[in-house]
Amino acid sequence: MKAGKAGPSGPVNRSDGQNIILDSIADGVFTVDRDWRITSFNRAAETITGVLRGEAVGQLCKDVLKADICEKNCCLRTTMKTGEPIINKKIRIIDARGRKFPVSISTALLRDAKGRLLGAVETFRDISVEEDLRKAIASKYSFEDILSRNRRLLQLFDILPDVAAGGSTVLIEGESGTGKELFARAIHNLSPRKKQPFVAVNCGALPDTLLESELFGYKAGAFTDAKKDKPGRFSLAENGTLFLDEIGELTMALQVKLLRVLQEKTYEPLGATKSVEHHVRIIAATNKNLEDLVRQGRFREDLYYRINVFLISLPPLRERMEDIPLLVDSFIRRFNALQKKDIEGVAADAMSVLMDYAWPGNIRELANVIERAFILCKSGLIEKKHLPESLWTAAAAPADSRGLSLREAQAAFLTDALRENGWNRLQTARRLGVHKSTLYRRIKALGIVLPDR
């Protein structure tokens, strides 16, 4: 494409034929001279921005697009400086009506027939519809702030309202960081008790004497420092829900007292002379296998059956790897809002690292990794260099609880996903939330043999 040098008045004269060609392109296209003044502006650019060609030509491009990168990270300036084009970078611009919306832009140098630099060209397209679709997909796989594409969790989403509607005690099992409290809150919020208090207490964080007073409260004079009555967590949760986290850490003495409270629906504050009736729903959680503790004599069998009316087992993140892109996208949006940044997403090499890691700390660890990346990544995409180096090398270490290496566990997981989708690779990639080329590479790297069509 040729362009003449802008004169003092700004606009560059172009033939009608060139304008017809530019106007036939669906994407917005504009060119700038070496002083960043717009020299051409096609019809699609007018439609997207709401700025007429006559108003745009001759103006500085930053004054027309008003993009969020104009001052510090201008793509046209980067291309002019490095000579390298930029392809499909997502930014936000403000149109003539003041509406801020996302566009995808690409840039390239603009030279004359002799190769002399005249300026640069930028194409851009409105991706608002794509963004809305992404949000719609995310909402499809969200439930009371819980995000998942995992089949087991989606099945749980279906029955959780029924679990919440009753008043039965619920036991949630899962490794640390799998979101047990999030599920407990979801059950409370879906229940008839949702307008009443939700009170959480970590049974492993306090010694016996303090935990007992925390749960049941005490009366003035019950001990030396008890100057006045103090309500316990059962009292604070009256008519609501009491979440007993890490219940497997309770001593045998407290297990006996809790069992009595659950059976008789009454409790006694320390120093009290009479029992207090309670109307509290109990949701318990543990990162231990309570059945094993019962067999070892470390957890009362009668208490186990009392709290295990309905059991929810949450899979670790390594067994729901299809959720990583969904969770990462959610964390990026959260940290963008908190830190006033505009990180666009995760680069392919970084996502590959995230998908290859075993995540012993589960969702909590993933959130911490993304938050750390926000410190190092100023804008654009989170790249591999922004992730902890320990993640890069951990894939070689054995991680599966059944004695499988991480490679074997990943192969088993991916084979199951392919089988569930009828061995359709494109459908499997969409289900897992990864690009099809990433899936093809993983299939080849893991030595997975696909059945004949």
N, C-alpha and C positions, 0 to 999 in steps of 0.2 A: 504494500500500500504506500503510495507517495503522499507527501504532505509538504506544502509550502511553508516558509517561515512566517510566523505571525508578525504583522506590522504593529505600529503603535496603537492602532485601533483595536487590535486583538484578533478578529476573525480571520480565518484562512479560506480563500476562495477554493471551492471544489466543483468539479463538474456535476451536472445533474445525474449522469450515469453512476458516479461514485455514491451519491446520496441514495439513489434507488437501490443499489446493492446493499448499503448499510441498513436501509429501512426494511429490507426484506428479511433481515436476521431477527430471530425471535428473542435473542438475548440483547440486553442493553450494551451498547458499544460507544465508547468515546475515546478521543485521542487528545493528548496534551503536547505542548511544545516543551522546550528545555527549561522554560520558566514556570511550568506547571499550569499554564493556562489552557483551557479547553479549546481545541481547534475543530472538533466535529462532535456531533451528538445525535445519535440515530433516534428513530421513532420509538423503539422499545425502551430506550433510556428515558424518553419523555414520559412514557406510560408508567414506568416503574417509579420514577422520582417525582412525577407531577410537575416537573420543570420544563418549560418549553425550550426548544432548540435556540431560539433567538435570545432567550435570557441566559442560557448556559454558556454559549460560545463566547470566549473572551474572558470568562470568569476563572478564578483559581478553582481547581477541582475540589479542594476541601470545602469551599464555600457552597458548592452545589450538592455534593453527596453527604457532607456532614457526617462522615463515618467515624466510628469509635477508635479507629487506628490512625486517623489523619495526622495528629500532632507528633506521635512518638514512633509509630511502626508503619508508616506509609509504604504500601506494597510497590507503588509506582517508583518511589524514591529508591527502594531497595533494588528493584530491577534496573533502574538507570545507573545505580552505583556498581552493581555486580555483573550486570549483563545477563543474569539468570532469570528466566521467566518464573512466575508463581502461578500454580495451578490449583483452582478450586479451593481457595481459602475462604472460610466462613467468617463474615464480619457483620456488623449491624450498621445501617444507615438511617438517616432521618429524611422523610420525604417532605414535600412542600406543605403538607397538612400537619406536620409535626409528629407523624407516626413513625415510631422506631421499629424496624423489622429486619430479619436476617436476609442476607444475600450471599451468594457464592461468587467470588471474583477470580479472574485470571489476568495476568499482565504479561506484556512482551515489549521489547524495544521496537521503535519505529524508525526505519532508515530509508533514505532515498535510493534511486537506482544505482548510485555510485557507492553505496554502503555507508554514507555519512549519517551520523546520528541526528535525527530530527526531534525525537521525543519518545513517547511511549503510548501504548494502546492498552485499554482495559475493557474487558467484557465482564458483565455481571448479570445474574439472574435472581429473581425473587424466589426464595426457598421457604416462604411462610407456610405453604401447604405441606411441604415435607416435614417442617418442624411440628406442625399440628398433628400430622400422622404419627410422628415419633412419640409425641405426648399421649396420643390415643392408645398406641401400642403399650406404652409404659403403664397407663391407667388400667389397661386390660389385665396386666400381670401384677397389679398392686391390690392390697387388701389391708385396710386399716394401717397404712404406713409400712406394710410388709411387702417387699418386692420379690417376685419369684416367677420363673418359667418352669421350675422343677415339677415333674408330674406328681410326686408325692405331696408336695406342698399345695399344689393346685387342688388336689383332692381334699386336702385338709381345709382349704379355704371354703369348699362347698359345705362342709359339715360344721364349721366353726360357729355359725349363727345358732345351730341347734344345740351345740355344747353350751354356748353362752346363755341361751334362754332358760336352761334349768339352773338349779342351785347346787348341783353336785360338786364335790371336791374334784379338782383337776390336778394331775401330776404331769409336769413338763420335764422331759429328760433331754439332755443335749450337752455337747461340749461347751466349754467357756467361749463366749463370743458368738454363739449361734442365734442369739436374739430371743432368749426365753422370756425376759421381762416384756419385750415387745408383744409377744403372743399373749402374755397374761393381761396386759393392758387392752389388747384387742378383745379378749373375752369379756373383760369388764365393760368396755365401751359398747359392746353389742348386747349386753344383758339389761334386764329391767333395773339393775342397780347403777346404771351409768351416771345418774345424777348424784349418786352418793360417793363417799370418799374411796379412792384407791390408795392403799397404804402398803409400802414395801419395806421389808426388813431382811437384812442379810444375816442368816443364822450363823455363818462362819466368821463374822467380823467382830463378834463380842464374846467375852468369857461368860461362863454360865450365870454368875451372879448378876451381871449387868443385863444379859439377854432376858433373864426371867423378869426383871423389873421393866425392861423395854416392852416386853410382850403384854404383861398383865398390870403394869403400873404399881403404885404403892400409896399407902396412907401416911399422913404426917405422923412422925414418931416411930415408923417401922424400923428405922435404924438411925444412927447418930446424925447424919446430915439431912435426914428427911424432915425439912422444916414445914412443908405443906404437901397436900395431895398432888400426885402426878398421874395423869391418865396414861395407860399403856396403849400399845398399837391396836389391841383388840377394841378398846374403847374408842380410839380415833377412827377405826374402820367400821363402826357400828352402822348396820344396814348396807354396808358397802362390801368391798373386797379386800382381803388381807393376803398379800403375796409373800410367801415364805421362801426366799431364795436360799439355795445351798442347804436344803433341809437335811441332807446327809451328814452335815457337820454337827448336828445336835448330839449332845452327850446322852447316855442312857437315862440319866436322871430327868433331863428335860423332856425326853421322849415320853416318859411315863406321864408327866404333867400335861403335855400337849395331847396325848391320847385321851386323857380324862376330859379335857376341855372339848375335844371334838365329839366325844361320846355323849356327854351330859349337857352340852351347849351352855355351860357356865364356867366361870373362872374366878379365882380369888386374888385380888391385888395383895401385894405384900403388906402384912400388918392389918389386913381386913378381918372382920369377925363373921362376915357372911359372904356368900357367893353372889356373883353378878351374872345375870343372864345375858347372852350375846346373840346377835342376829348377823353373823358375819360369814361370808362365803370365803373358803380357803382355796387358794391356788398355790401349790407347792412346786418347787423346781430344784433340780439337782444336776450336777455334772458328773455324778458317780452312778454306777449301776447298783441300785438299791437291792435288787435281788441277790447280787453277790454279797452285799453287806449283811443281808439277812442270813445267808448261809454261813457267813463268818461270825455270826453272833454279835455284830456291831450295830445292827438296826433291828428294832422290834418288828416281828412279823405282823402282829396285830395292828401296829401303827401303819405299816406299809400297806396293808389291805384297806385301812381306813382312808388313807389319802389317795390311793390308786383306784378311784372309782372310774375315772376316764383318763387314759394315758395318752399323752402326745409326745412322740419321739421326733426330735428335730434332727435332720441329717446335717453332718458337718459340711463346710463349704466345698471340700474336695470331692464330695459326692453330688454336688449341684453346681458344677463348673459352668453350666449354661447360664447361671445367674450373674456371673462376674461382669459381663458387659452392662447388664441392667443396673447392677449395684454401683459400678464405677460411674456410670452416667448420673445416677442419683447423687453420689458423693460430690461429683464435679459441680453440679448445679447448687448443692448446699454450700460448698466452700466458695464458689463464685459470689454467692449472695453475702456470705459472712465476711469475706476478705475483699469485696469490691473489685474482683478481677473478672476477666472474660476468657478463661481457659476454654478452648474449643472442644477438647476431647483427648483421646489417647492415640498416639501413633501406633502403627502396626507392630513395630519391633517391641514397644513397651507392652502392648496387649498380649503379645506372644509370651513374654516373661510372666505376666500376671496369670495367664492360662496354664503355664507350666509349673507353677509353684503349688505346694501342697497345703498351704494356709493352716498351720497348726493353731493359730490364734483366731481362725475363722473370720467372720464379717468384721469384728472389731479390729483385727489386724489389717484387713484390707482398707478399712477407713483410715487407719493411722498411716498406711503407706501413701494413700492419695493425699492426705493432709500434708505429709512430708514433701511430696512432689510439688505441692503448691508453693512451698517455700523456695524451691530451686527454679521452678518454671515461671517465668514472668508473663508470658503470653503464648498464644498459639496452642500447640499440642504438647501434652506430656510425653516425653521421649524416654527411651531406655536409660539414658544417662541421669535422668531425674529420679530413678528408682534406686533403692538400696542395693549395693553390690551383692549382698548376701542372697538376694532373690535370684540373681543370675546363675549362681553356682549350686543352689539348693536342689535343683531338679535331679541331680545325679544321686542324691541321698535317698535311701529307702524311707518311705513315708506311710505306706498303707498298713493298717492295723492287722490285716490278715496275713502279713508276711510278704506281700507283693512289693516290688520296687515301684517307685512313682511312675516309671515308664510303663510297667505292666498294668498299673491301676488306670493310667490314662488311656491305654489301649482298650482295656475292658470297658471303661466309661464311653469312649467314642464308638466302639463296636455296638454297645447297647443302644446308643442314640441313633446310629445308622439303621439298626434293625427296627427300631420303633417307627422310623420314617420310611420303611420299605426299601432301604438301601439307596434312597434318593439323596444324592449329595447336596444338591441345591436346597432342597427342603430341609435337610439336616442343618446346613449352615444357617438358614434363616431361623430355625428353631433354637440354635445355640447362640444366635446373635453375633456371628462372626462372618467375615467375608468368605466367599466360596474358595478363593485361592488359598486363604489361611487354612481352611479345612482340608483342601487337597494336599497341602504341604504336610499337615499333621498326619494324615492317612499314610502318606509315603514314608515319613520319618519313623512312624511307629510300626511299619511293616504290616499294616492291616490289609488283608486280602479280601476284596469284594467278590461276592458271588457272581457268576455269569448271569447276564440279563436273560 
